[in-house]
Amino acid sequence: MFRISKDNPAFYLTAVTKDRLPIFRTQALAQIMCSALNEARRSGRFLVFAYVIMLDHLHLVTDSKIDSKDILRFVKGIASRRIIDYLKENDHTDSLEKLRIPHRSDGSDFMVWQRHPNTRLLWSEQMLWQRIQYTHLNPVRAGYVDHPNDWNWSSARIWHGRRSEDEPLEVDKDKIEWHR
């Protein structure tokens, strides 16, 4: 169980796509991102409390069992490989060209994510709850849907007790030990 405190904070992580490209505008790529998040969670052994995948970024609320840089390394690394593979396999050459980075020192040809993610520490239940709500309201604020439950690529339905039969990603909501 996860009990939030100043000594045991949660993380609120934001990762933005390169040049804010709307990579997750298709269901296939949003599902790939959800699968990558799930694999990263298993590989990194961290919890996912809430998430939203927008067209050009994602928000993730997680525990701090491992460092936020390591969580993002798992998430972004797995997602990048899967996204690039999908684009190559489906001949999305225009999309690949937008992600191409010439003369990279690490030898890779493409970059899916911007280099500087945003990380916030959450050390109280109030902060945790505010970030979960903020995350779920993202698609509403962007004008994509009228209610958070209507956005498929989010944990809002799970938190609102309206889980769909085909949830793209389960969250570890029940592993939070609330003080109240």
NORJO-V456193 format. One record per residue. N is the residue number from 1. OMEGA is omega as a letter, one per 30 degrees, with the letter a starting at -180 (none if undefined). NEAR is the number of other ideal C-beta (glycine too) atoms within 8 Angstrom. Layout:
N_OMEGA_NEAR ; N_OMEGA_NEAR
This chain:
1_a_5 ; 2_l_12 ; 3_a_8 ; 4_l_12 ; 5_l_7 ; 6_l_5 ; 7_a_4 ; 8_a_8 ; 9_l_11 ; 10_l_16 ; 11_l_15 ; 12_a_13 ; 13_l_16 ; 14_l_11 ; 15_a_13 ; 16_l_10 ; 17_l_14 ; 18_l_10 ; 19_a_6 ; 20_l_8 ; 21_a_10 ; 22_a_8 ; 23_a_11 ; 24_a_14 ; 25_l_6 ; 26_l_6 ; 27_a_6 ; 28_a_7 ; 29_l_12 ; 30_l_13 ; 31_l_9 ; 32_l_12 ; 33_l_14 ; 34_l_12 ; 35_l_10 ; 36_l_13 ; 37_a_15 ; 38_l_10 ; 39_l_9 ; 40_l_14 ; 41_l_11 ; 42_a_7 ; 43_a_8 ; 44_a_10 ; 45_l_7 ; 46_a_11 ; 47_l_10 ; 48_a_14 ; 49_a_16 ; 50_l_15 ; 51_l_14 ; 52_l_15 ; 53_l_10 ; 54_a_13 ; 55_a_7 ; 56_l_10 ; 57_l_10 ; 58_l_12 ; 59_a_14 ; 60_l_15 ; 61_a_16 ; 62_l_12 ; 63_a_10 ; 64_l_11 ; 65_l_6 ; 66_a_8 ; 67_a_6 ; 68_l_9 ; 69_l_6 ; 70_l_9 ; 71_a_16 ; 72_l_12 ; 73_l_8 ; 74_a_12 ; 75_a_14 ; 76_a_12 ; 77_l_9 ; 78_a_12 ; 79_a_15 ; 80_a_12 ; 81_a_8 ; 82_a_11 ; 83_l_14 ; 84_l_12 ; 85_l_8 ; 86_a_12 ; 87_l_11 ; 88_a_9 ; 89_a_6 ; 90_l_6 ; 91_l_5 ; 92_a_9 ; 93_l_6 ; 94_l_6 ; 95_l_10 ; 96_l_12 ; 97_l_7 ; 98_a_9 ; 99_a_13 ; 100_l_8 ; 101_a_9 ; 102_l_4 ; 103_l_4 ; 104_a_9 ; 105_a_4 ; 106_l_4 ; 107_l_4 ; 108_a_7 ; 109_a_5 ; 110_l_10 ; 111_a_9 ; 112_a_12 ; 113_l_12 ; 114_a_9 ; 115_a_3 ; 116_l_4 ; 117_l_11 ; 118_l_7 ; 119_l_10 ; 120_l_8 ; 121_l_9 ; 122_a_13 ; 123_l_9 ; 124_l_7 ; 125_l_9 ; 126_l_6 ; 127_l_10 ; 128_a_14 ; 129_l_8 ; 130_a_8 ; 131_l_14 ; 132_l_12 ; 133_l_8 ; 134_l_9 ; 135_a_15 ; 136_a_13 ; 137_a_9 ; 138_a_12 ; 139_l_13 ; 140_l_12 ; 141_l_6 ; 142_l_7 ; 143_a_4 ; 144_a_7 ; 145_l_8 ; 146_a_4 ; 147_a_6 ; 148_a_12 ; 149_a_8 ; 150_l_7 ; 151_a_12 ; 152_a_7 ; 153_a_11 ; 154_l_14 ; 155_a_15 ; 156_a_11 ; 157_l_11 ; 158_a_11 ; 159_a_11 ; 160_l_8 ; 161_a_5 ; 162_a_6 ; 163_l_7 ; 164_a_7 ; 165_a_4 ; 166_l_4 ; 167_a_9 ; 168_a_8 ; 169_l_11 ; 170_l_6 ; 171_a_11 ; 172_a_11 ; 173_a_10 ; 174_l_4 ; 175_l_9 ; 176_l_12 ; 177_a_7 ; 178_l_5 ; 179_a_5 ; 180_none_3
